[in-house]
Amino acid sequence: MLDIKATIEIAGIEALNPVDTAPLMEVISQLLVSQTQNRIATEKRSPLGEEWHPWSPSYAKTRKSNHSLLIGTGLLHRSIYGQSTEREAVAGSNIIYARIHQEGGKTGRNHAATIPARPYLGISDDNKEEIRSVVLDYLRYR
């Protein structure tokens, strides 16, 4: 199954040797998951702050009151996972339609439908500040 991911690598992290950075990167990966899920559930904006395209009028008619952009069954939201190594942290999804929502494109029978990009993976300026704070706290208390 294809994965789509956002990855963060901290430049110069190897200079922290002999500090064990694996726990730090695990915390950052879980923070990336939380940030991504928040973007899907409430922010409805790309990591760059761009508002997502609304549904087309015809598609909006098929949605129920508890549906919102990228939230229908909740599968995309629940599928966001985190992984980490000593040098990187990753958040992504492996569900089949994750990429089309991230990047946009043609889909459906004979590629008749066009879905606009609604980027949910990535790191916003606010996300960077949260991550920076986590890194500084980790180093301060090591």
N, CA, C and O atoms as CSV, one atom per row, in Angstrom:
chain,resi,resn,atom,element,x,y,z
A,1,MET,N,N,0.837,-1.172,0.000
A,1,MET,CA,C,0.000,0.000,0.000
A,1,MET,C,C,0.886,1.240,0.000
A,1,MET,O,O,1.914,1.271,0.676
A,2,LEU,N,N,0.492,2.257,-0.752
A,2,LEU,CA,C,1.256,3.497,-0.817
A,2,LEU,C,C,1.093,4.312,0.442
A,2,LEU,O,O,0.014,4.371,1.030
A,3,ASP,N,N,2.171,4.936,0.844
A,3,ASP,CA,C,2.141,5.864,1.971
A,3,ASP,C,C,2.349,7.273,1.439
A,3,ASP,O,O,3.019,7.472,0.426
A,4,ILE,N,N,1.774,8.237,2.122
A,4,ILE,CA,C,2.093,9.636,1.894
A,4,ILE,C,C,2.493,10.184,3.249
A,4,ILE,O,O,1.811,9.942,4.244
A,5,LYS,N,N,3.607,10.928,3.298
A,5,LYS,CA,C,4.193,11.275,4.585
A,5,LYS,C,C,4.713,12.702,4.598
A,5,LYS,O,O,5.022,13.281,3.556
A,6,ALA,N,N,4.803,13.252,5.797
A,6,ALA,CA,C,5.559,14.472,6.066
A,6,ALA,C,C,6.676,14.063,7.006
A,6,ALA,O,O,6.436,13.402,8.017
A,7,THR,N,N,7.893,14.454,6.674
A,7,THR,CA,C,9.054,14.047,7.450
A,7,THR,C,C,9.784,15.276,7.962
A,7,THR,O,O,9.917,16.271,7.249
A,8,ILE,N,N,10.247,15.205,9.179
A,8,ILE,CA,C,11.090,16.263,9.723
A,8,ILE,C,C,12.425,15.663,10.110
A,8,ILE,O,O,12.496,14.642,10.793
A,9,GLU,N,N,13.479,16.319,9.659
A,9,GLU,CA,C,14.828,15.962,10.078
A,9,GLU,C,C,15.410,17.198,10.742
A,9,GLU,O,O,15.280,18.303,10.216
A,10,ILE,N,N,16.034,17.028,11.859
A,10,ILE,CA,C,16.609,18.154,12.582
A,10,ILE,C,C,18.073,18.267,12.188
A,10,ILE,O,O,18.888,17.399,12.503
A,11,ALA,N,N,18.394,19.366,11.484
A,11,ALA,CA,C,19.764,19.581,11.027
A,11,ALA,C,C,20.702,19.640,12.226
A,11,ALA,O,O,20.427,20.312,13.220
A,12,GLY,N,N,21.793,18.935,12.112
A,12,GLY,CA,C,22.807,18.966,13.152
A,12,GLY,C,C,22.530,18.067,14.332
A,12,GLY,O,O,23.259,18.112,15.322
A,13,ILE,N,N,21.481,17.239,14.254
A,13,ILE,CA,C,21.134,16.391,15.404
A,13,ILE,C,C,22.262,15.416,15.736
A,13,ILE,O,O,22.415,15.004,16.885
A,14,GLU,N,N,23.053,15.051,14.723
A,14,GLU,CA,C,24.166,14.132,14.991
A,14,GLU,C,C,25.200,14.759,15.929
A,14,GLU,O,O,25.970,14.041,16.568
A,15,ALA,N,N,25.224,16.087,16.017
A,15,ALA,CA,C,26.153,16.767,16.922
A,15,ALA,C,C,25.781,16.552,18.389
A,15,ALA,O,O,26.576,16.849,19.282
A,16,LEU,N,N,24.585,16.041,18.638
A,16,LEU,CA,C,24.145,15.800,20.011
A,16,LEU,C,C,24.685,14.493,20.582
A,16,LEU,O,O,24.421,14.155,21.736
A,17,ASN,N,N,25.435,13.768,19.773
A,17,ASN,CA,C,26.023,12.532,20.248
A,17,ASN,C,C,26.783,12.819,21.532
A,17,ASN,O,O,27.564,13.770,21.523
A,18,PRO,N,N,26.642,12.124,22.594
A,18,PRO,CA,C,26.018,10.834,22.803
A,18,PRO,C,C,24.574,10.912,23.309
A,18,PRO,O,O,24.072,9.925,23.845
A,19,VAL,N,N,23.894,12.049,23.157
A,19,VAL,CA,C,22.504,12.147,23.607
A,19,VAL,C,C,21.649,11.194,22.781
A,19,VAL,O,O,21.728,11.186,21.552
A,20,ASP,N,N,20.832,10.392,23.457
A,20,ASP,CA,C,19.911,9.472,22.794
A,20,ASP,C,C,18.737,10.277,22.255
A,20,ASP,O,O,17.898,10.742,23.026
A,21,THR,N,N,18.671,10.446,20.936
A,21,THR,CA,C,17.615,11.259,20.326
A,21,THR,C,C,16.385,10.451,19.922
A,21,THR,O,O,15.386,11.034,19.499
A,22,ALA,N,N,16.431,9.135,20.041
A,22,ALA,CA,C,15.274,8.319,19.658
A,22,ALA,C,C,14.009,8.705,20.433
A,22,ALA,O,O,12.951,8.831,19.817
A,23,PRO,N,N,14.072,8.898,21.764
A,23,PRO,CA,C,12.854,9.308,22.481
A,23,PRO,C,C,12.348,10.681,22.028
A,23,PRO,O,O,11.139,10.902,21.950
A,24,LEU,N,N,13.260,11.595,21.731
A,24,LEU,CA,C,12.876,12.919,21.235
A,24,LEU,C,C,12.130,12.796,19.913
A,24,LEU,O,O,11.074,13.403,19.734
A,25,MET,N,N,12.668,12.021,18.999
A,25,MET,CA,C,12.037,11.885,17.682
A,25,MET,C,C,10.686,11.171,17.785
A,25,MET,O,O,9.778,11.458,17.005
A,26,GLU,N,N,10.546,10.247,18.736
A,26,GLU,CA,C,9.249,9.598,18.964
A,26,GLU,C,C,8.218,10.632,19.419
A,26,GLU,O,O,7.085,10.638,18.936
A,27,VAL,N,N,8.612,11.502,20.348
A,27,VAL,CA,C,7.703,12.560,20.812
A,27,VAL,C,C,7.336,13.480,19.650
A,27,VAL,O,O,6.175,13.864,19.509
A,28,ILE,N,N,8.308,13.833,18.825
A,28,ILE,CA,C,8.037,14.711,17.677
A,28,ILE,C,C,7.112,14.027,16.687
A,28,ILE,O,O,6.224,14.677,16.135
A,29,SER,N,N,7.291,12.731,16.444
A,29,SER,CA,C,6.401,12.028,15.502
A,29,SER,C,C,4.967,12.035,16.010
A,29,SER,O,O,4.031,12.212,15.230
A,30,GLN,N,N,4.789,11.844,17.310
A,30,GLN,CA,C,3.434,11.880,17.873
A,30,GLN,C,C,2.861,13.301,17.835
A,30,GLN,O,O,1.654,13.480,17.667
A,31,LEU,N,N,3.719,14.304,17.991
A,31,LEU,CA,C,3.279,15.692,17.848
A,31,LEU,C,C,2.848,15.967,16.410
A,31,LEU,O,O,1.842,16.640,16.187
A,32,LEU,N,N,3.596,15.454,15.431
A,32,LEU,CA,C,3.208,15.602,14.026
A,32,LEU,C,C,1.850,14.959,13.761
A,32,LEU,O,O,1.035,15.508,13.020
A,33,VAL,N,N,1.608,13.802,14.362
A,33,VAL,CA,C,0.306,13.128,14.223
A,33,VAL,C,C,-0.798,14.027,14.768
A,33,VAL,O,O,-1.807,14.259,14.102
A,34,SER,N,N,-0.602,14.524,15.972
A,34,SER,CA,C,-1.593,15.387,16.617
A,34,SER,C,C,-1.844,16.658,15.798
A,34,SER,O,O,-2.992,17.062,15.612
A,35,GLN,N,N,-0.779,17.277,15.315
A,35,GLN,CA,C,-0.908,18.489,14.518
A,35,GLN,C,C,-1.673,18.214,13.221
A,35,GLN,O,O,-2.517,19.010,12.809
A,36,THR,N,N,-1.374,17.095,12.592
A,36,THR,CA,C,-2.045,16.729,11.341
A,36,THR,C,C,-3.518,16.429,11.587
A,36,THR,O,O,-4.375,16.876,10.825
A,37,GLN,N,N,-3.817,15.684,12.632
A,37,GLN,CA,C,-5.216,15.386,12.952
A,37,GLN,C,C,-5.987,16.661,13.285
A,37,GLN,O,O,-7.155,16.789,12.918
A,38,ASN,N,N,-5.359,17.585,13.963
A,38,ASN,CA,C,-5.999,18.860,14.267
A,38,ASN,C,C,-6.280,19.651,12.989
A,38,ASN,O,O,-7.330,20.278,12.856
A,39,ARG,N,N,-5.339,19.615,12.060
A,39,ARG,CA,C,-5.525,20.312,10.784
A,39,ARG,C,C,-6.739,19.733,10.044
A,39,ARG,O,O,-7.531,20.479,9.467
A,40,ILE,N,N,-6.878,18.416,10.064
A,40,ILE,CA,C,-8.002,17.766,9.384
A,40,ILE,C,C,-9.311,18.067,10.100
A,40,ILE,O,O,-10.305,18.400,9.454
A,41,ALA,N,N,-9.324,17.955,11.420
A,41,ALA,CA,C,-10.567,18.050,12.184
A,41,ALA,C,C,-11.056,19.490,12.366
A,41,ALA,O,O,-12.262,19.735,12.328
A,42,THR,N,N,-10.148,20.435,12.561
A,42,THR,CA,C,-10.614,21.774,12.928
A,42,THR,C,C,-10.065,22.911,12.079
A,42,THR,O,O,-10.813,23.830,11.742
A,43,GLU,N,N,-8.792,22.881,11.724
A,43,GLU,CA,C,-8.206,24.031,11.033
A,43,GLU,C,C,-8.704,24.199,9.602
A,43,GLU,O,O,-9.011,25.311,9.174
A,44,LYS,N,N,-8.784,23.082,8.859
A,44,LYS,CA,C,-9.236,23.092,7.464
A,44,LYS,C,C,-8.395,24.030,6.604
A,44,LYS,O,O,-8.914,24.719,5.726
A,45,ARG,N,N,-7.093,24.046,6.867
A,45,ARG,CA,C,-6.138,24.874,6.125
A,45,ARG,C,C,-4.879,24.053,5.853
A,45,ARG,O,O,-4.564,23.108,6.576
A,46,SER,N,N,-4.173,24.435,4.798
A,46,SER,CA,C,-2.901,23.786,4.505
A,46,SER,C,C,-1.878,24.203,5.553
A,46,SER,O,O,-2.106,25.162,6.290
A,47,PRO,N,N,-0.758,23.499,5.628
A,47,PRO,CA,C,0.293,23.920,6.552
A,47,PRO,C,C,0.801,25.341,6.260
A,47,PRO,O,O,1.362,25.993,7.141
A,48,LEU,N,N,0.607,25.812,5.040
A,48,LEU,CA,C,1.011,27.182,4.681
A,48,LEU,C,C,-0.058,28.210,5.038
A,48,LEU,O,O,0.128,29.407,4.815
A,49,GLY,N,N,-1.188,27.739,5.597
A,49,GLY,CA,C,-2.254,28.646,6.016
A,49,GLY,C,C,-3.316,28.913,4.965
A,49,GLY,O,O,-4.204,29.738,5.182
A,50,GLU,N,N,-3.241,28.234,3.836
A,50,GLU,CA,C,-4.219,28.435,2.760
A,50,GLU,C,C,-5.486,27.649,3.058
A,50,GLU,O,O,-5.429,26.456,3.359
A,51,GLU,N,N,-6.628,28.321,2.974
A,51,GLU,CA,C,-7.907,27.663,3.219
A,51,GLU,C,C,-8.152,26.598,2.154
A,51,GLU,O,O,-7.853,26.803,0.978
A,52,TRP,N,N,-8.696,25.465,2.575
A,52,TRP,CA,C,-9.001,24.403,1.621
A,52,TRP,C,C,-10.166,24.801,0.728
A,52,TRP,O,O,-11.044,25.565,1.128
A,53,HIS,N,N,-10.155,24.271,-0.486
A,53,HIS,CA,C,-11.267,24.489,-1.413
A,53,HIS,C,C,-12.531,23.864,-0.832
A,53,HIS,O,O,-12.477,22.764,-0.281
A,54,PRO,N,N,-13.661,24.545,-0.948
A,54,PRO,CA,C,-14.915,23.948,-0.464
A,54,PRO,C,C,-15.359,22.817,-1.399
A,54,PRO,O,O,-14.829,22.654,-2.498
A,55,TRP,N,N,-16.336,22.047,-0.938
A,55,TRP,CA,C,-16.922,21.028,-1.804
A,55,TRP,C,C,-17.601,21.703,-2.985
A,55,TRP,O,O,-18.003,22.863,-2.906
A,56,SER,N,N,-17.721,20.969,-4.070
A,56,SER,CA,C,-18.531,21.466,-5.187
A,56,SER,C,C,-19.987,21.448,-4.719
A,56,SER,O,O,-20.343,20.647,-3.855
A,57,PRO,N,N,-20.836,22.319,-5.276
A,57,PRO,CA,C,-22.241,22.334,-4.859
A,57,PRO,C,C,-22.928,20.974,-5.003
A,57,PRO,O,O,-23.714,20.584,-4.139
A,58,SER,N,N,-22.635,20.247,-6.092
A,58,SER,CA,C,-23.295,18.948,-6.283
A,58,SER,C,C,-22.820,17.933,-5.245
A,58,SER,O,O,-23.618,17.133,-4.756
A,59,TYR,N,N,-21.538,17.956,-4.904
A,59,TYR,CA,C,-21.028,17.028,-3.890
A,59,TYR,C,C,-21.547,17.404,-2.512
A,59,TYR,O,O,-21.872,16.527,-1.711
A,60,ALA,N,N,-21.628,18.691,-2.228
A,60,ALA,CA,C,-22.115,19.158,-0.916
A,60,ALA,C,C,-23.516,18.625,-0.630
A,60,ALA,O,O,-23.851,18.368,0.526
A,61,LYS,N,N,-24.330,18.458,-1.656
A,61,LYS,CA,C,-25.696,17.941,-1.483
A,61,LYS,C,C,-25.710,16.496,-0.998
A,61,LYS,O,O,-26.706,16.041,-0.435
A,62,THR,N,N,-24.622,15.776,-1.212
A,62,THR,CA,C,-24.562,14.366,-0.804
A,62,THR,C,C,-24.031,14.189,0.617
A,62,THR,O,O,-24.048,13.079,1.149
A,63,ARG,N,N,-23.570,15.246,1.222
A,63,ARG,CA,C,-22.959,15.166,2.546
A,63,ARG,C,C,-23.997,15.303,3.649
A,63,ARG,O,O,-25.023,15.961,3.484
A,64,LYS,N,N,-23.707,14.668,4.774
A,64,LYS,CA,C,-24.587,14.730,5.938
A,64,LYS,C,C,-24.130,15.856,6.860
A,64,LYS,O,O,-23.041,16.401,6.683
A,65,SER,N,N,-24.942,16.199,7.824
A,65,SER,CA,C,-24.633,17.322,8.710
A,65,SER,C,C,-23.362,17.106,9.537
A,65,SER,O,O,-22.714,18.074,9.933
A,66,ASN,N,N,-23.000,15.842,9.801
A,66,ASN,CA,C,-21.797,15.585,10.596
A,66,ASN,C,C,-20.541,15.458,9.726
A,66,ASN,O,O,-19.468,15.145,10.242
A,67,HIS,N,N,-20.658,15.693,8.433
A,67,HIS,CA,C,-19.516,15.643,7.535
A,67,HIS,C,C,-18.905,17.034,7.386
A,67,HIS,O,O,-19.613,18.040,7.430
A,68,SER,N,N,-17.603,17.079,7.211
A,68,SER,CA,C,-16.911,18.318,6.883
A,68,SER,C,C,-15.765,17.965,5.943
A,68,SER,O,O,-15.523,16.787,5.684
A,69,LEU,N,N,-15.064,18.957,5.435
A,69,LEU,CA,C,-13.961,18.677,4.523
A,69,LEU,C,C,-13.002,17.662,5.125
A,69,LEU,O,O,-12.502,17.847,6.235
A,70,LEU,N,N,-12.753,16.603,4.395
A,70,LEU,CA,C,-11.876,15.490,4.766
A,70,LEU,C,C,-12.356,14.694,5.972
A,70,LEU,O,O,-11.620,13.850,6.485
A,71,ILE,N,N,-13.575,14.947,6.431
A,71,ILE,CA,C,-14.165,14.142,7.505
A,71,ILE,C,C,-15.521,13.655,7.031
A,71,ILE,O,O,-16.488,14.415,6.987
A,72,GLY,N,N,-15.581,12.391,6.681
A,72,GLY,CA,C,-16.846,11.745,6.350
A,72,GLY,C,C,-17.032,10.613,7.342
A,72,GLY,O,O,-17.798,10.715,8.300
A,73,THR,N,N,-16.308,9.532,7.086
A,73,THR,CA,C,-16.333,8.400,8.017
A,73,THR,C,C,-15.308,8.579,9.130
A,73,THR,O,O,-15.378,7.900,10.155
A,74,GLY,N,N,-14.354,9.494,8.932
A,74,GLY,CA,C,-13.287,9.698,9.907
A,74,GLY,C,C,-12.074,8.821,9.661
A,74,GLY,O,O,-11.120,8.856,10.439
A,75,LEU,N,N,-12.091,8.030,8.586
A,75,LEU,CA,C,-10.988,7.101,8.335
A,75,LEU,C,C,-9.669,7.820,8.078
A,75,LEU,O,O,-8.641,7.415,8.621
A,76,LEU,N,N,-9.670,8.867,7.271
A,76,LEU,CA,C,-8.423,9.586,7.010
A,76,LEU,C,C,-7.838,10.122,8.317
A,76,LEU,O,O,-6.647,9.965,8.583
A,77,HIS,N,N,-8.672,10.746,9.115
A,77,HIS,CA,C,-8.244,11.303,10.403
A,77,HIS,C,C,-7.634,10.216,11.288
A,77,HIS,O,O,-6.575,10.416,11.883
A,78,ARG,N,N,-8.298,9.077,11.371
A,78,ARG,CA,C,-7.822,7.982,12.222
A,78,ARG,C,C,-6.593,7.276,11.647
A,78,ARG,O,O,-5.849,6.628,12.383
A,79,SER,N,N,-6.379,7.398,10.340
A,79,SER,CA,C,-5.279,6.670,9.699
A,79,SER,C,C,-3.927,7.365,9.850
A,79,SER,O,O,-2.901,6.788,9.489
A,80,ILE,N,N,-3.906,8.565,10.364
A,80,ILE,CA,C,-2.635,9.284,10.504
A,80,ILE,C,C,-1.778,8.564,11.549
A,80,ILE,O,O,-2.214,8.342,12.679
A,81,TYR,N,N,-0.586,8.213,11.163
A,81,TYR,CA,C,0.303,7.464,12.048
A,81,TYR,C,C,1.645,8.186,12.142
A,81,TYR,O,O,1.966,9.035,11.311
A,82,GLY,N,N,2.413,7.841,13.152
A,82,GLY,CA,C,3.749,8.392,13.312
A,82,GLY,C,C,4.781,7.289,13.373
A,82,GLY,O,O,4.513,6.192,13.863
A,83,GLN,N,N,5.962,7.593,12.870
A,83,GLN,CA,C,7.114,6.701,12.958
A,83,GLN,C,C,8.328,7.567,13.239
A,83,GLN,O,O,8.343,8.756,12.919
A,84,SER,N,N,9.338,6.968,13.835
A,84,SER,CA,C,10.550,7.745,14.086
A,84,SER,C,C,11.769,6.842,14.129
A,84,SER,O,O,11.678,5.636,14.357
A,85,THR,N,N,12.905,7.468,13.901
A,85,THR,CA,C,14.212,6.856,14.102
A,85,THR,C,C,14.994,7.823,14.986
A,85,THR,O,O,14.428,8.789,15.497
A,86,GLU,N,N,16.266,7.576,15.166
A,86,GLU,CA,C,17.080,8.506,15.948
A,86,GLU,C,C,17.278,9.834,15.231
A,86,GLU,O,O,17.664,10.821,15.857
A,87,ARG,N,N,17.018,9.870,13.916
A,87,ARG,CA,C,17.324,11.067,13.125
A,87,ARG,C,C,16.132,11.721,12.467
A,87,ARG,O,O,16.251,12.837,11.961
A,88,GLU,N,N,14.963,11.052,12.457
A,88,GLU,CA,C,13.820,11.669,11.792
A,88,GLU,C,C,12.508,11.252,12.438
A,88,GLU,O,O,12.403,10.222,13.105
A,89,ALA,N,N,11.515,12.101,12.209
A,89,ALA,CA,C,10.152,11.836,12.670
A,89,ALA,C,C,9.237,11.979,11.470
A,89,ALA,O,O,9.429,12.864,10.636
A,90,VAL,N,N,8.239,11.106,11.381
A,90,VAL,CA,C,7.357,11.041,10.222
A,90,VAL,C,C,5.914,10.957,10.684
A,90,VAL,O,O,5.604,10.307,11.681
A,91,ALA,N,N,5.032,11.627,9.941
A,91,ALA,CA,C,3.594,11.418,10.092
A,91,ALA,C,C,3.051,11.182,8.697
A,91,ALA,O,O,3.490,11.821,7.742
A,92,GLY,N,N,2.102,10.272,8.572
A,92,GLY,CA,C,1.559,9.981,7.257
A,92,GLY,C,C,0.301,9.147,7.350
A,92,GLY,O,O,-0.231,8.896,8.431
A,93,SER,N,N,-0.157,8.726,6.185
A,93,SER,CA,C,-1.329,7.866,6.079
A,93,SER,C,C,-1.075,6.859,4.979
A,93,SER,O,O,-0.411,7.166,3.989
A,94,ASN,N,N,-1.602,5.657,5.149
A,94,ASN,CA,C,-1.448,4.639,4.110
A,94,ASN,C,C,-2.781,4.261,3.470
A,94,ASN,O,O,-2.860,3.253,2.768
A,95,ILE,N,N,-3.833,5.054,3.702
A,95,ILE,CA,C,-5.090,4.710,3.041
A,95,ILE,C,C,-5.042,5.149,1.587
A,95,ILE,O,O,-4.353,6.107,1.234
A,96,ILE,N,N,-5.772,4.446,0.764
A,96,ILE,CA,C,-5.641,4.580,-0.680
A,96,ILE,C,C,-5.955,5.987,-1.192
A,96,ILE,O,O,-5.374,6.417,-2.189
A,97,TYR,N,N,-6.849,6.703,-0.539
A,97,TYR,CA,C,-7.219,8.028,-1.054
A,97,TYR,C,C,-6.507,9.185,-0.350
A,97,TYR,O,O,-6.840,10.346,-0.587
A,98,ALA,N,N,-5.547,8.888,0.497
A,98,ALA,CA,C,-4.828,9.945,1.215
A,98,ALA,C,C,-4.091,10.877,0.254
A,98,ALA,O,O,-4.151,12.097,0.408
A,99,ARG,N,N,-3.408,10.318,-0.721
A,99,ARG,CA,C,-2.611,11.124,-1.654
A,99,ARG,C,C,-3.480,12.061,-2.490
A,99,ARG,O,O,-3.108,13.216,-2.694
A,100,ILE,N,N,-4.617,11.592,-2.974
A,100,ILE,CA,C,-5.457,12.442,-3.825
A,100,ILE,C,C,-5.957,13.653,-3.054
A,100,ILE,O,O,-6.091,14.736,-3.624
A,101,HIS,N,N,-6.235,13.484,-1.768
A,101,HIS,CA,C,-6.669,14.633,-0.974
A,101,HIS,C,C,-5.504,15.582,-0.702
A,101,HIS,O,O,-5.700,16.797,-0.678
A,102,GLN,N,N,-4.319,15.065,-0.500
A,102,GLN,CA,C,-3.138,15.889,-0.260
A,102,GLN,C,C,-2.746,16.680,-1.510
A,102,GLN,O,O,-2.483,17.880,-1.436
A,103,GLU,N,N,-2.711,16.002,-2.648
A,103,GLU,CA,C,-2.163,16.594,-3.869
A,103,GLU,C,C,-3.207,17.031,-4.882
A,103,GLU,O,O,-2.914,17.843,-5.759
A,104,GLY,N,N,-4.447,16.493,-4.772
A,104,GLY,CA,C,-5.471,16.780,-5.770
A,104,GLY,C,C,-5.243,15.961,-7.026
A,104,GLY,O,O,-4.196,15.335,-7.187
A,105,GLY,N,N,-6.230,15.968,-7.917
A,105,GLY,CA,C,-6.083,15.257,-9.185
A,105,GLY,C,C,-7.391,14.656,-9.657
A,105,GLY,O,O,-8.455,14.884,-9.081
A,106,LYS,N,N,-7.280,13.889,-10.716
A,106,LYS,CA,C,-8.438,13.233,-11.331
A,106,LYS,C,C,-8.647,11.880,-10.676
A,106,LYS,O,O,-7.689,11.173,-10.362
A,107,THR,N,N,-9.902,11.530,-10.475
A,107,THR,CA,C,-10.215,10.252,-9.846
A,107,THR,C,C,-11.567,9.766,-10.357
A,107,THR,O,O,-12.228,10.446,-11.142
A,108,GLY,N,N,-11.960,8.600,-9.907
A,108,GLY,CA,C,-13.260,8.047,-10.269
A,108,GLY,C,C,-13.233,7.301,-11.587
A,108,GLY,O,O,-12.191,7.170,-12.230
A,109,ARG,N,N,-14.395,6.820,-11.973
A,109,ARG,CA,C,-14.530,6.084,-13.224
A,109,ARG,C,C,-14.125,6.975,-14.391
A,109,ARG,O,O,-14.646,8.079,-14.550
A,110,ASN,N,N,-13.203,6.492,-15.198
A,110,ASN,CA,C,-12.672,7.249,-16.343
A,110,ASN,C,C,-12.041,8.577,-15.935
A,110,ASN,O,O,-11.921,9.490,-16.752
A,111,HIS,N,N,-11.647,8.679,-14.694
A,111,HIS,CA,C,-11.031,9.912,-14.176
A,111,HIS,C,C,-11.901,11.131,-14.459
A,111,HIS,O,O,-11.411,12.190,-14.852
A,112,ALA,N,N,-13.192,10.957,-14.251
A,112,ALA,CA,C,-14.157,12.008,-14.563
A,112,ALA,C,C,-14.272,13.076,-13.479
A,112,ALA,O,O,-14.744,14.181,-13.745
A,113,ALA,N,N,-13.851,12.758,-12.280
A,113,ALA,CA,C,-13.972,13.726,-11.175
A,113,ALA,C,C,-12.606,14.340,-10.869
A,113,ALA,O,O,-11.582,13.659,-10.908
A,114,THR,N,N,-12.612,15.609,-10.571
A,114,THR,CA,C,-11.391,16.302,-10.166
A,114,THR,C,C,-11.533,16.719,-8.717
A,114,THR,O,O,-12.487,17.401,-8.341
A,115,ILE,N,N,-10.577,16.301,-7.911
A,115,ILE,CA,C,-10.563,16.675,-6.501
A,115,ILE,C,C,-9.462,17.709,-6.322
A,115,ILE,O,O,-8.313,17.457,-6.684
A,116,PRO,N,N,-9.797,18.874,-5.766
A,116,PRO,CA,C,-8.741,19.867,-5.543
A,116,PRO,C,C,-7.831,19.424,-4.398
A,116,PRO,O,O,-8.252,18.692,-3.503
A,117,ALA,N,N,-6.603,19.872,-4.440
A,117,ALA,CA,C,-5.659,19.570,-3.356
A,117,ALA,C,C,-6.148,20.217,-2.069
A,117,ALA,O,O,-6.531,21.386,-2.055
A,118,ARG,N,N,-6.130,19.456,-1.010
A,118,ARG,CA,C,-6.419,19.945,0.340
A,118,ARG,C,C,-5.298,19.435,1.240
A,118,ARG,O,O,-5.483,18.486,2.002
A,119,PRO,N,N,-4.125,20.080,1.144
A,119,PRO,CA,C,-2.956,19.586,1.870
A,119,PRO,C,C,-3.172,19.579,3.381
A,119,PRO,O,O,-3.482,20.607,3.983
A,120,TYR,N,N,-3.005,18.427,3.967
A,120,TYR,CA,C,-3.143,18.271,5.417
A,120,TYR,C,C,-1.825,17.858,6.046
A,120,TYR,O,O,-1.618,18.085,7.238
A,121,LEU,N,N,-0.930,17.257,5.275
A,121,LEU,CA,C,0.390,16.880,5.756
A,121,LEU,C,C,1.370,18.020,5.545
A,121,LEU,O,O,1.324,18.710,4.527
A,122,GLY,N,N,2.236,18.209,6.492
A,122,GLY,CA,C,3.232,19.267,6.402
A,122,GLY,C,C,3.388,19.928,7.754
A,122,GLY,O,O,2.758,19.534,8.736
A,123,ILE,N,N,4.224,20.926,7.787
A,123,ILE,CA,C,4.552,21.565,9.056
A,123,ILE,C,C,4.370,23.069,8.911
A,123,ILE,O,O,5.075,23.719,8.139
A,124,SER,N,N,3.428,23.606,9.652
A,124,SER,CA,C,3.156,25.041,9.620
A,124,SER,C,C,4.171,25.784,10.488
A,124,SER,O,O,4.944,25.166,11.220
A,125,ASP,N,N,4.161,27.104,10.402
A,125,ASP,CA,C,5.047,27.896,11.262
A,125,ASP,C,C,4.740,27.643,12.735
A,125,ASP,O,O,5.658,27.520,13.546
A,126,ASP,N,N,3.453,27.566,13.088
A,126,ASP,CA,C,3.080,27.265,14.476
A,126,ASP,C,C,3.568,25.876,14.885
A,126,ASP,O,O,4.038,25.680,16.006
A,127,ASN,N,N,3.450,24.908,13.960
A,127,ASN,CA,C,3.940,23.554,14.236
A,127,ASN,C,C,5.446,23.570,14.498
A,127,ASN,O,O,5.929,22.895,15.407
A,128,LYS,N,N,6.189,24.346,13.695
A,128,LYS,CA,C,7.642,24.445,13.884
A,128,LYS,C,C,7.971,24.971,15.273
A,128,LYS,O,O,8.897,24.487,15.924
A,129,GLU,N,N,7.216,25.959,15.721
A,129,GLU,CA,C,7.473,26.514,17.056
A,129,GLU,C,C,7.212,25.481,18.153
A,129,GLU,O,O,7.964,25.393,19.123
A,130,GLU,N,N,6.134,24.696,17.990
A,130,GLU,CA,C,5.848,23.626,18.958
A,130,GLU,C,C,6.988,22.613,18.987
A,130,GLU,O,O,7.434,22.192,20.054
A,131,ILE,N,N,7.450,22.231,17.804
A,131,ILE,CA,C,8.529,21.251,17.702
A,131,ILE,C,C,9.808,21.827,18.309
A,131,ILE,O,O,10.515,21.139,19.046
A,132,ARG,N,N,10.098,23.070,18.000
A,132,ARG,CA,C,11.275,23.731,18.559
A,132,ARG,C,C,11.226,23.704,20.087
A,132,ARG,O,O,12.233,23.426,20.738
A,133,SER,N,N,10.073,23.989,20.650
A,133,SER,CA,C,9.900,23.988,22.100
A,133,SER,C,C,10.150,22.599,22.688
A,133,SER,O,O,10.788,22.466,23.733
A,134,VAL,N,N,9.645,21.568,22.012
A,134,VAL,CA,C,9.860,20.189,22.463
A,134,VAL,C,C,11.348,19.855,22.450
A,134,VAL,O,O,11.859,19.249,23.392
A,135,VAL,N,N,12.044,20.251,21.380
A,135,VAL,CA,C,13.479,19.962,21.279
A,135,VAL,C,C,14.246,20.673,22.392
A,135,VAL,O,O,15.100,20.074,23.045
A,136,LEU,N,N,13.936,21.950,22.602
A,136,LEU,CA,C,14.639,22.700,23.646
A,136,LEU,C,C,14.379,22.120,25.028
A,136,LEU,O,O,15.299,22.010,25.839
A,137,ASP,N,N,13.126,21.746,25.305
A,137,ASP,CA,C,12.810,21.121,26.599
A,137,ASP,C,C,13.569,19.812,26.768
A,137,ASP,O,O,14.110,19.537,27.838
A,138,TYR,N,N,13.608,19.009,25.714
A,138,TYR,CA,C,14.301,17.733,25.779
A,138,TYR,C,C,15.777,17.937,26.116
A,138,TYR,O,O,16.333,17.249,26.972
A,139,LEU,N,N,16.395,18.889,25.432
A,139,LEU,CA,C,17.821,19.132,25.662
A,139,LEU,C,C,18.079,19.756,27.034
A,139,LEU,O,O,19.094,19.476,27.671
A,140,ARG,N,N,17.160,20.594,27.477
A,140,ARG,CA,C,17.305,21.261,28.770
A,140,ARG,C,C,17.262,20.257,29.924
A,140,ARG,O,O,17.970,20.420,30.918
A,141,TYR,N,N,16.440,19.231,29.793
A,141,TYR,CA,C,16.231,18.305,30.914
A,141,TYR,C,C,16.992,16.993,30.718
A,141,TYR,O,O,16.706,16.016,31.410
A,142,ARG,N,N,17.933,16.949,29.812
A,142,ARG,CA,C,18.761,15.754,29.591
A,142,ARG,C,C,20.002,15.819,30.411
A,142,ARG,O,O,20.824,14.904,30.360
